Amino acid sequence: LLTSGDLHAELGERATLVQFSSAFCQPCRATRRVLGEVTAMVPGVAHVEIDAESRLDLVRSLNILRTPTVLVLDASGRVVKRASGQPRKADVIGALGLAVGE
């Protein structure tokens, strides 16, 4: 389980999209845009972006190997899905369905 303390941000009421990024990662920008669009569409979902280089503790504990990596958390902070690379919007929406139990 990940807590708001782990993320240094509030968890979403229904689900949280956690994005690990790095400064010069081109796909990270596109991923940020996709996740932003999805959180705008789905109520109760938060998007938290974490700079991988500044949070090596979390990167190691979660075994994040590349950026962007996106974790989909349910309301309790449990990881229900993870993916590396730039996600497709449809895949993010599908993963959120798992997280919110729909």
All heavy atoms as an XYZ file, in Angstrom:
754
protein
N       0.835     -1.201      0.000
C       0.000      0.000      0.000
C       0.866      1.245      0.000
O       1.864      1.304      0.703
C      -0.886      0.030      1.250
C      -2.080     -0.914      1.309
C      -2.825     -0.701      2.610
C      -2.993     -0.739      0.143
N       0.448      2.223     -0.772
C       1.119      3.518     -0.770
C       0.224      4.519     -0.062
O      -0.986      4.526     -0.277
C       1.398      3.989     -2.195
C       2.476      3.208     -2.938
C       2.491      3.577     -4.405
C       3.832      3.488     -2.324
N       0.813      5.355      0.760
C       0.038      6.350      1.496
C       0.333      7.732      0.938
O       1.287      7.922      0.177
C       0.422      6.328      2.983
O       1.788      6.735      3.097
C       0.253      4.935      3.585
N      -0.472      8.710      1.361
C      -0.199     10.091      0.941
C       1.167     10.527      1.468
O       1.850     11.325      0.844
C      -1.315     11.025      1.404
O      -1.519     10.901      2.785
N       1.594      9.962      2.603
C       2.933     10.254      3.132
C       4.036      9.750      2.207
O       5.038     10.435      2.003
N       3.851      8.555      1.655
C       4.831      8.000      0.706
C       4.940      8.889     -0.525
O       6.019      9.120     -1.060
C       4.419      6.597      0.222
C       4.417      5.557      1.329
O       5.242      5.655      2.244
O       3.568      4.643      1.254
N       3.799      9.352     -1.004
C       3.743     10.095     -2.269
C       3.983     11.589     -2.090
O       4.184     12.303     -3.064
C       2.375      9.888     -2.930
C       1.993      8.451     -3.266
C       0.607      8.394     -3.871
C       3.011      7.817     -4.199
N       3.895     12.055     -0.838
C       3.971     13.498     -0.559
C       2.854     14.236     -1.288
O       3.040     15.353     -1.776
C       5.337     14.091     -0.934
C       6.480     13.473     -0.184
N       7.772     13.851     -0.366
C       6.542     12.493      0.760
C       8.569     13.133      0.407
N       7.836     12.301      1.094
N       1.700     13.591     -1.410
C       0.531     14.170     -2.068
C      -0.701     13.406     -1.599
O      -0.586     12.275     -1.128
C       0.663     14.062     -3.589
N      -1.856     14.033     -1.739
C      -3.105     13.375     -1.345
C      -3.483     12.297     -2.352
O      -3.313     12.479     -3.554
C      -4.241     14.404     -1.257
C      -4.135     15.326     -0.051
C      -4.111     14.583      1.268
O      -4.984     13.711      1.497
O      -3.192     14.838      2.063
N      -4.037     11.200     -1.839
C      -4.587     10.165     -2.712
C      -5.949     10.628     -3.220
O      -6.650     11.383     -2.535
C      -4.771      8.853     -1.944
C      -3.504      8.145     -1.467
C      -3.878      6.921     -0.652
C      -2.619      7.753     -2.624
N      -6.322     10.156     -4.405
C      -7.653     10.457     -4.930
C      -8.712      9.735     -4.119
O      -8.445      8.690     -3.520
N      -9.899     10.269     -4.123
C     -11.013      9.689     -3.379
C     -11.334      8.277     -3.876
O     -11.640      7.384     -3.100
C     -12.213     10.613     -3.569
C     -13.393     10.349     -2.690
C     -14.513     11.331     -3.017
O     -14.270     12.561     -2.966
O     -15.613     10.866     -3.338
N     -11.262      8.075     -5.201
C     -11.587      6.767     -5.787
C     -10.366      6.031     -6.313
O     -10.322      4.797     -6.287
C     -12.594      6.937     -6.919
C     -13.917      7.525     -6.438
C     -14.834      7.854     -7.588
N     -15.332      6.647     -8.245
C     -15.747      6.609     -9.509
N     -15.686      7.688    -10.257
N     -16.190      5.492    -10.026
N      -9.401      6.767     -6.827
C      -8.195      6.146     -7.400
C      -7.129      7.220     -7.577
O      -7.433      8.415     -7.584
C      -8.508      5.497     -8.745
N      -5.882      6.762     -7.719
C      -4.763      7.687     -7.920
C      -3.877      7.157     -9.030
O      -3.552      5.964     -9.047
C      -3.933      7.849     -6.631
O      -4.804      8.193     -5.556
C      -2.866      8.924     -6.774
N      -3.510      8.037     -9.951
C      -2.550      7.703    -11.012
C      -1.212      8.292    -10.581
O      -1.078      9.508    -10.444
C      -2.986      8.321    -12.336
C      -4.347      7.868    -12.865
C      -4.771      8.722    -14.052
C      -4.309      6.401    -13.251
N      -0.244      7.432    -10.333
C       1.078      7.882     -9.900
C       2.036      7.728    -11.069
O       2.210      6.631    -11.592
C       1.590      7.056     -8.695
C       2.963      7.554     -8.247
C       0.593      7.114     -7.544
N       2.623      8.844    -11.486
C       3.532      8.856    -12.631
C       4.942      9.146    -12.155
O       5.191     10.163    -11.522
C       3.087      9.926    -13.627
C       4.049     10.100    -14.785
C       3.645     11.239    -15.711
O       2.556     11.785    -15.612
N       4.538     11.593    -16.609
N       5.871      8.241    -12.459
C       7.289      8.482    -12.201
C       7.911      9.038    -13.469
O       7.811      8.425    -14.530
C       7.995      7.189    -11.782
C       7.652      6.780    -10.377
C       6.534      6.018    -10.119
C       8.429      7.193     -9.309
C       6.189      5.656     -8.827
C       8.097      6.844     -8.018
C       6.976      6.075     -7.772
N       8.517     10.212    -13.341
C       9.092     10.905    -14.492
C      10.532     11.285    -14.209
O      10.975     11.241    -13.060
C       8.302     12.189    -14.773
O       6.972     11.895    -15.107
N      11.226     11.680    -15.269
C      12.558     12.259    -15.095
C      12.656     13.487    -16.002
O      11.874     13.654    -16.933
C      13.651     11.233    -15.420
O      13.407     10.641    -16.673
N      13.624     14.327    -15.711
C      13.689     15.662    -16.299
C      13.706     15.661    -17.832
O      13.022     16.463    -18.451
C      14.911     16.400    -15.767
N      14.474     14.785    -18.453
C      14.656     14.873    -19.906
C      13.891     13.793    -20.652
O      14.215     13.464    -21.785
C      16.147     14.826    -20.247
C      16.891     15.953    -19.583
C      17.703     15.713    -18.488
C      16.734     17.266    -20.026
C      18.370     16.757    -17.849
C      17.383     18.304    -19.393
C      18.207     18.049    -18.314
N      12.859     13.275    -20.025
C      12.083     12.177    -20.592
C      10.964     12.743    -21.466
O      10.021     13.336    -20.962
C      11.544     11.351    -19.426
S      10.151     10.321    -19.796
N      11.105     12.563    -22.790
C      10.099     13.076    -23.726
C       8.734     12.400    -23.547
O       7.720     13.093    -23.480
C      10.615     12.925    -25.159
C       9.834     13.718    -26.183
C       9.892     15.221    -25.947
O      10.941     15.764    -25.646
N       8.753     15.880    -26.051
N       8.678     11.066    -23.444
C       7.362     10.423    -23.272
C       6.683     10.817    -21.958
O       5.470     10.689    -21.837
C       7.669      8.923    -23.290
C       9.045      8.777    -23.807
C       9.749     10.086    -23.596
N       7.456     11.302    -20.978
C       6.857     11.709    -19.702
C       5.909     12.881    -19.898
O       4.871     12.971    -19.244
C       7.934     12.077    -18.678
S       8.931     10.665    -18.154
N       6.251     13.790    -20.807
C       5.388     14.955    -21.054
C       4.055     14.518    -21.644
O       2.995     14.988    -21.243
C       6.079     15.934    -22.008
C       7.269     16.606    -21.384
C       7.767     17.766    -22.260
N       9.072     18.191    -21.769
C      10.234     17.807    -22.280
N      10.264     17.004    -23.321
N      11.364     18.236    -21.761
N       4.123     13.621    -22.615
C       2.895     13.118    -23.240
C       2.074     12.330    -22.225
O       0.839     12.432    -22.202
C       3.241     12.239    -24.436
N       2.751     11.571    -21.377
C       2.067     10.796    -20.343
C       1.355     11.736    -19.372
O       0.206     11.497    -18.990
C       3.074      9.901    -19.597
O       3.652      8.997    -20.541
C       2.405      9.115    -18.477
N       2.024     12.822    -18.984
C       1.425     13.817    -18.083
C       0.132     14.361    -18.689
O      -0.874     14.524    -18.009
C       2.423     14.951    -17.845
C       1.913     16.067    -16.944
C       2.933     17.205    -16.819
N       4.261     16.701    -16.502
C       5.373     16.989    -17.197
N       5.327     17.798    -18.248
N       6.532     16.484    -16.834
N       0.168     14.623    -20.016
C      -1.012     15.158    -20.693
C      -2.152     14.132    -20.702
O      -3.296     14.460    -20.375
C      -0.647     15.574    -22.122
C      -1.738     16.384    -22.810
C      -1.371     16.745    -24.241
N      -1.263     15.538    -25.059
C      -0.136     15.102    -25.624
N       0.986     15.770    -25.497
N      -0.129     13.991    -26.333
N      -1.837     12.877    -21.040
C      -2.858     11.821    -21.080
C      -3.482     11.634    -19.691
O      -4.709     11.588    -19.547
C      -2.248     10.481    -21.575
C      -3.202      9.319    -21.336
C      -1.897     10.582    -23.055
N      -2.641     11.549    -18.662
C      -3.168     11.330    -17.314
C      -3.976     12.534    -16.844
O      -4.985     12.375    -16.153
C      -2.029     11.023    -16.333
C      -1.220      9.751    -16.639
C      -0.186      9.502    -15.552
C      -2.102      8.539    -16.821
N      -3.546     13.726    -17.224
C      -4.302     14.931    -16.884
C      -5.684     14.925    -17.522
O      -6.679     15.287    -16.888
N      -5.753     14.493    -18.784
C      -7.044     14.421    -19.485
C      -7.962     13.404    -18.818
O      -9.155     13.651    -18.643
C      -6.827     14.037    -20.956
C      -6.219     15.152    -21.791
C      -5.783     14.685    -23.181
O      -6.050     13.519    -23.547
O      -5.171     15.506    -23.896
N      -7.391     12.262    -18.423
C      -8.207     11.217    -17.794
C      -8.710     11.681    -16.426
O      -9.887     11.500    -16.106
C      -7.413      9.894    -17.677
C      -8.182      8.876    -16.845
C      -7.131      9.332    -19.070
N      -7.842     12.315    -15.630
C      -8.295     12.756    -14.304
C      -9.362     13.844    -14.434
O     -10.239     13.939    -13.584
C      -7.139     13.261    -13.414
O      -6.372     14.220    -14.133
C      -6.238     12.143    -12.968
N      -9.308     14.627    -15.507
C     -10.335     15.645    -15.720
C     -11.682     15.001    -16.065
O     -12.738     15.552    -15.768
C      -9.905     16.597    -16.826
N     -11.636     13.808    -16.677
C     -12.859     13.122    -17.101
C     -13.496     12.288    -16.000
O     -14.703     12.085    -16.000
C     -12.535     12.147    -18.259
C     -12.257     12.788    -19.596
S     -11.511     11.605    -20.770
C     -12.387     10.093    -20.456
N     -12.684     11.767    -15.104
C     -13.172     10.789    -14.126
C     -13.150     11.415    -12.732
O     -12.075     11.697    -12.202
C     -12.311      9.499    -14.148
C     -12.908      8.436    -13.235
C     -12.165      8.962    -15.565
N     -14.313     11.627    -12.119
C     -14.342     12.258    -10.798
C     -13.696     11.380     -9.731
O     -13.768     10.152     -9.793
C     -15.838     12.430    -10.503
C     -16.574     11.906    -11.674
C     -15.625     11.295    -12.640
N     -13.042     12.015     -8.764
C     -12.461     11.286     -7.635
C     -11.116     10.655     -7.919
O     -10.612      9.862     -7.124
N     -10.523     10.991     -9.070
C      -9.220     10.429     -9.432
C      -8.169     11.532     -9.373
O      -8.379     12.622     -9.888
C      -9.251      9.804    -10.849
C      -7.867      9.320    -11.260
C     -10.247      8.664    -10.893
N      -7.049     11.234     -8.720
C      -5.953     12.194     -8.617
C      -4.791     11.735     -9.485
O      -4.604     10.534     -9.707
C      -5.496     12.321     -7.171
N      -4.007     12.702     -9.973
C      -2.777     12.413    -10.715
C      -1.630     12.983     -9.911
O      -1.611     14.166     -9.611
C      -2.849     13.053    -12.110
C      -1.565     12.966    -12.884
N      -1.150     13.951    -13.745
C      -0.591     12.017    -12.928
C       0.017     13.601    -14.284
N       0.368     12.438    -13.802
N      -0.685     12.130     -9.550
C       0.487     12.556     -8.786
C       1.714     12.251     -9.631
O       1.917     11.108    -10.043
C       0.587     11.800     -7.432
C       1.847     12.189     -6.692
C      -0.652     12.043     -6.597
N       2.513     13.278     -9.903
C       3.747     13.056    -10.667
C       4.926     13.134     -9.712
O       5.021     14.049     -8.904
C       3.879     14.085    -11.780
C       5.037     13.770    -12.705
C       5.041     14.614    -13.980
O       4.150     15.461    -14.149
O       5.957     14.404    -14.787
N       5.806     12.151     -9.795
C       6.959     12.069     -8.900
C       8.233     12.108     -9.737
O       8.367     11.358    -10.712
C       6.897     10.773     -8.065
C       5.685     10.844     -7.130
C       8.185     10.553     -7.287
C       5.437      9.590     -6.344
N       9.137     12.987     -9.346
C      10.437     13.057    -10.010
C      11.284     11.894     -9.505
O      11.663     11.853     -8.338
C      11.107     14.401     -9.699
C      12.523     14.463    -10.242
O      12.798     13.839    -11.287
O      13.366     15.125     -9.612
N      11.546     10.941    -10.393
C      12.233      9.713     -9.998
C      13.593     10.003     -9.366
O      13.987      9.352     -8.392
C      12.390      8.797    -11.210
N      14.305     10.988     -9.899
C      15.658     11.253     -9.405
C      15.657     11.794     -7.981
O      16.597     11.558     -7.231
C      16.373     12.224    -10.344
C      16.706     11.551    -11.680
C      16.686     12.509    -12.860
O      16.929     13.711    -12.665
O      16.413     12.040    -13.976
N      14.589     12.501     -7.600
C      14.556     13.065     -6.252
C      13.942     12.108     -5.236
O      13.962     12.369     -4.045
C      13.806     14.402     -6.237
O      12.444     14.182     -6.512
N      13.385     10.983     -5.711
C      12.733     10.018     -4.807
C      13.266      8.611     -5.035
O      12.511      7.671     -5.239
C      11.211     10.054     -5.015
C      10.517     11.358     -4.655
C      10.608     11.728     -3.166
N      10.268     10.641     -2.255
C       9.017     10.300     -1.934
N       7.992     10.969     -2.409
N       8.800      9.287     -1.105
N      14.594      8.495     -4.996
C      15.215      7.188     -5.274
C      14.775      6.118     -4.278
O      14.708      4.938     -4.617
C      16.740      7.319     -5.294
C      17.291      8.070     -6.515
C      18.790      8.289     -6.387
C      16.968      7.330     -7.802
N      14.448      6.524     -3.054
C      13.951      5.571     -2.052
C      12.694      4.865     -2.568
O      12.597      3.631     -2.550
C      13.660      6.300     -0.732
C      12.651      7.467     -0.901
O      12.638      8.109     -1.975
O      11.889      7.720      0.043
N      11.752      5.662     -3.060
C      10.490      5.123     -3.561
C      10.710      4.325     -4.847
O      10.135      3.255     -5.031
C       9.528      6.292     -3.807
C       8.036      6.027     -3.776
C       7.611      5.311     -2.500
C       7.287      7.339     -3.914
N      11.565      4.839     -5.724
C      11.890      4.158     -6.982
C      12.433      2.758     -6.694
O      12.009      1.777     -7.306
C      12.905      4.992     -7.796
C      13.521      4.179     -8.915
C      12.229      6.240     -8.359
N      13.338      2.671     -5.730
C      13.926      1.359     -5.393
C      12.896      0.446     -4.746
O      12.807     -0.727     -5.089
C      15.130      1.551     -4.475
C      16.317      2.128     -5.213
C      17.597      2.072     -4.379
N      18.644      2.819     -5.056
C      19.052      4.029     -4.688
N      18.537      4.632     -3.641
N      20.011      4.644     -5.369
N      12.128      0.971     -3.809
C      11.180      0.109     -3.089
C      10.077     -0.410     -4.016
O       9.550     -1.491     -3.797
C      10.591      0.825     -1.876
O       9.715      1.854     -2.276
N       9.752      0.340     -5.056
C       8.708     -0.079     -5.998
C       9.282     -0.738     -7.255
O       8.538     -1.115     -8.149
C       7.848      1.125     -6.399
C       7.019      1.738     -5.276
C       6.449      3.072     -5.696
C       5.904      0.785     -4.860
N      10.616     -0.827     -7.318
C      11.290     -1.448     -8.455
C      10.928     -0.764     -9.781
O      10.592     -1.420    -10.764
C      10.970     -2.950     -8.501
C      11.960     -3.702     -9.367
O      13.105     -3.286     -9.517
N      11.525     -4.803     -9.944
N      10.983      0.570     -9.776
C      10.739      1.355    -10.992
C      12.029      1.333    -11.809
O      13.070      1.769    -11.320
C      10.364      2.819    -10.647
C       9.169      2.886     -9.701
C      10.134      3.631    -11.922
C       7.864      2.426    -10.241
N      11.962      0.821    -13.047
C      13.173      0.646    -13.850
C      13.330      1.687    -14.947
O      14.415      1.874    -15.471
C      13.192     -0.760    -14.461
C      13.133     -1.894    -13.432
C      13.040     -3.239    -14.129
C      14.333     -1.852    -12.508
N      12.246      2.354    -15.321
C      12.340      3.361    -16.381
C      11.236      4.393    -16.205
O      10.268      4.158    -15.489
C      12.259      2.711    -17.759
C      11.009      1.881    -17.990
C      11.021      1.192    -19.335
N      10.734      2.119    -20.404
C       9.895      1.876    -21.407
N       9.258      0.724    -21.482
N       9.684      2.767    -22.344
N      11.418      5.516    -16.895
C      10.374      6.533    -16.894
C       9.862      6.706    -18.324
O      10.647      6.541    -19.256
C      10.909      7.891    -16.376
O      12.032      8.293    -17.166
C      11.300      7.806    -14.908
N       8.579      6.990    -18.511
C       7.580      7.056    -17.436
C       7.114      5.658    -17.008
O       7.020      4.753    -17.830
C       6.421      7.812    -18.079
C       6.526      7.470    -19.549
C       8.004      7.295    -19.818
N       6.866      5.514    -15.721
C       6.156      4.352    -15.202
C       4.931      4.894    -14.485
O       5.034      5.861    -13.728
C       7.025      3.527    -14.242
O       8.096      2.921    -14.978
C       6.226      2.417    -13.559
N       3.787      4.284    -14.742
C       2.536      4.716    -14.130
C       2.006      3.593    -13.251
O       1.934      2.442    -13.680
C       1.481      5.085    -15.201
C       0.153      5.460    -14.546
C       1.993      6.216    -16.086
N       1.662      3.941    -12.019
C       0.998      3.016    -11.112
C      -0.437      3.476    -10.946
O      -0.695      4.672    -10.782
C       1.674      3.011     -9.732
C       3.174      2.750     -9.683
C       3.665      2.817     -8.244
C       3.527      1.418    -10.298
N      -1.374      2.538    -11.004
C      -2.780      2.859    -10.756
C      -3.108      2.312     -9.378
O      -2.983      1.110     -9.129
C      -3.699      2.225    -11.827
C      -5.157      2.564    -11.545
C      -3.292      2.701    -13.220
N      -3.492      3.213     -8.477
C      -3.819      2.828     -7.104
C      -5.324      2.885     -6.899
O      -5.984      3.784     -7.418
C      -3.167      3.792     -6.095
C      -1.685      4.100     -6.247
C      -1.238      5.033     -5.130
C      -0.852      2.844     -6.249
N      -5.836      1.942     -6.105
C      -7.247      2.051     -5.727
C      -7.377      3.049     -4.571
O      -6.395      3.674     -4.160
C      -7.835      0.670     -5.403
C      -7.232      0.018     -4.165
O      -6.520      0.691     -3.381
O      -7.484     -1.184     -3.970
N      -8.576      3.204     -4.045
C      -8.833      4.229     -3.021
C      -7.981      4.021     -1.763
O      -7.631      4.978     -1.079
C     -10.317      4.239     -2.654
N      -7.608      2.766     -1.478
C      -6.825      2.484     -0.267
C      -5.322      2.605     -0.498
O      -4.542      2.441      0.426
C      -7.161      1.091      0.259
O      -6.728      0.115     -0.670
N      -4.906      2.866     -1.764
C      -3.488      3.004     -2.061
C      -2.823      1.724     -2.523
O      -1.605      1.650     -2.630
N      -3.633      0.695     -2.814
C      -3.092     -0.570     -3.311
C      -2.830     -0.453     -4.812
O      -3.652      0.080     -5.551
C      -4.101     -1.689     -3.044
C      -3.618     -3.094     -3.364
C      -4.630     -4.125     -2.870
N      -5.939     -3.906     -3.461
C      -6.357     -4.490     -4.589
N      -5.574     -5.321     -5.237
N      -7.563     -4.240     -5.067
N      -1.680     -0.946     -5.260
C      -1.346     -0.907     -6.687
C      -2.150     -1.989     -7.404
O      -1.970     -3.176     -7.139
C       0.169     -1.140     -6.911
C       0.499     -1.152     -8.403
C       0.999     -0.084     -6.184
N      -3.045     -1.576     -8.314
C      -3.839     -2.553     -9.063
C      -3.284     -2.778    -10.463
O      -3.575     -3.785    -11.090
C      -5.339     -2.158     -9.152
C      -5.987     -2.212     -7.790
C      -5.529     -0.805     -9.783
N      -2.488     -1.832    -10.949
C      -1.913     -1.971    -12.290
C      -0.672     -1.096    -12.375
O      -0.613     -0.043    -11.752
C      -2.958     -1.500    -13.308
C      -2.592     -1.725    -14.749
C      -3.423     -2.840    -15.352
C      -3.230     -2.928    -16.841
N      -2.380     -3.994    -17.288
N       0.311     -1.569    -13.121
C       1.488     -0.736    -13.389
C       1.893     -0.928    -14.833
O       1.716     -2.003    -15.394
C       2.633     -1.041    -12.418
C       3.267     -2.392    -12.583
C       4.329     -2.650    -11.533
N       5.537     -1.898    -11.782
C       6.426     -1.587    -10.850
N       6.247     -1.953     -9.607
N       7.506     -0.917    -11.152
N       2.433      0.134    -15.420
C       2.847      0.067    -16.815
C       4.018      1.003    -17.027
O       4.081      2.077    -16.430
C       1.694      0.454    -17.722
N       4.949      0.575    -17.882
C       6.074      1.423    -18.259
C       5.848      1.942    -19.663
O       5.192      1.285    -20.467
C       7.378      0.632    -18.227
O       7.655      0.220    -16.912
N       6.411      3.099    -19.941
C       6.262      3.688    -21.266
C       5.011      4.536    -21.324
O       4.238      4.596    -20.380
N       4.849      5.207    -22.441
C       3.722      6.115    -22.606
C       2.428      5.333    -22.768
O       2.312      4.513    -23.679
C       3.973      6.998    -23.822
C       2.943      8.070    -24.019
C       3.256      8.901    -25.260
O       4.413      9.095    -25.599
N       2.225      9.356    -25.919
N       1.452      5.559    -21.881
C       0.208      4.779    -21.959
C      -0.764      5.359    -22.977
O      -0.727      6.541    -23.283
C      -0.367      4.923    -20.545
C       0.093      6.275    -20.106
C       1.455      6.477    -20.749
N      -1.642      4.503    -23.479
C      -2.757      4.976    -24.299
C      -3.894      5.359    -23.361
O      -4.100      4.717    -22.334
C      -3.211      3.876    -25.251
C      -2.192      3.611    -26.359
C      -2.583      2.494    -27.324
N      -4.007      2.246    -27.427
C      -4.593      1.099    -27.072
N      -3.885      0.100    -26.581
N      -5.894      0.938    -27.215
N      -4.623      6.381    -23.738
C      -5.721      6.879    -22.903
C      -6.720      5.759    -22.580
O      -7.161      5.621    -21.443
C      -6.407      8.023    -23.646
C      -7.312      8.873    -22.817
C      -7.836      9.971    -23.737
C      -8.341     11.161    -23.026
N      -8.693     12.213    -23.978
N      -7.055      4.942    -23.578
C      -8.027      3.855    -23.370
C      -7.524      2.866    -22.321
O      -8.306      2.354    -21.512
C      -8.303      3.143    -24.687
N      -6.213      2.599    -22.329
C      -5.644      1.659    -21.358
C      -5.709      2.229    -19.947
O      -5.964      1.509    -18.986
C      -4.186      1.331    -21.716
C      -4.086      0.566    -23.035
O      -5.086     -0.067    -23.434
O      -3.018      0.613    -23.662
N      -5.465      3.533    -19.818
C      -5.528      4.185    -18.505
C      -6.961      4.117    -17.973
O      -7.196      3.777    -16.810
C      -5.047      5.652    -18.584
C      -5.231      6.352    -17.248
C      -3.587      5.714    -19.025
N      -7.928      4.402    -18.845
C      -9.331      4.365    -18.433
C      -9.724      2.942    -18.026
O     -10.403      2.734    -17.018
C     -10.237      4.926    -19.554
C      -9.972      6.434    -19.710
C     -11.713      4.667    -19.255
C     -10.568      7.054    -20.948
N      -9.249      1.950    -18.776
C      -9.522      0.559    -18.433
C      -8.933      0.173    -17.089
O      -9.580     -0.494    -16.277
N      -7.703      0.615    -16.830
C      -7.041      0.318    -15.553
C      -7.777      0.993    -14.396
O      -7.889      0.430    -13.307
C      -5.582      0.756    -15.608
N      -8.284      2.196    -14.639
C      -9.056      2.886    -13.601
C     -10.317      2.125    -13.264
O     -10.736      2.092    -12.119
C      -9.425      4.299    -14.054
C      -8.374      5.356    -13.803
C      -8.826      6.687    -14.399
C      -8.059      5.504    -12.333
N     -10.906      1.487    -14.269
C     -12.090      0.655    -14.028
C     -11.796     -0.440    -13.017
O     -12.593     -0.712    -12.121
N     -10.609     -1.044    -13.110
C     -10.188     -2.043    -12.129
C     -10.060     -1.420    -10.741
O     -10.456     -2.002     -9.743
C      -8.814     -2.626    -12.503
C      -8.700     -3.452    -13.773
C      -7.236     -3.777    -14.058
C      -9.512     -4.733    -13.630
N      -9.468     -0.229    -10.691
C      -9.179      0.414     -9.425
C     -10.452      0.810     -8.676
O     -10.524      0.700     -7.466
C      -8.292      1.640     -9.637
N     -11.442      1.295     -9.427
C     -12.659      1.764     -8.763
C     -13.748      0.680     -8.733
O     -14.842      0.906     -8.244
C     -13.220      3.070     -9.402
C     -12.204      4.187     -9.281
C     -13.624      2.868    -10.843
N     -13.409     -0.510     -9.239
C     -14.315     -1.641     -9.149
C     -15.529     -1.530    -10.050
O     -16.631     -1.901     -9.671
N     -15.338     -1.009    -11.248
C     -16.455     -0.902    -12.195
C     -16.238     -1.822    -13.371
O     -15.142     -2.129    -13.739
C     -16.595      0.547    -12.687
C     -17.167      1.425    -11.598
C     -17.222      2.898    -12.026
O     -16.846      3.221    -13.160
O     -17.638      3.702    -11.194
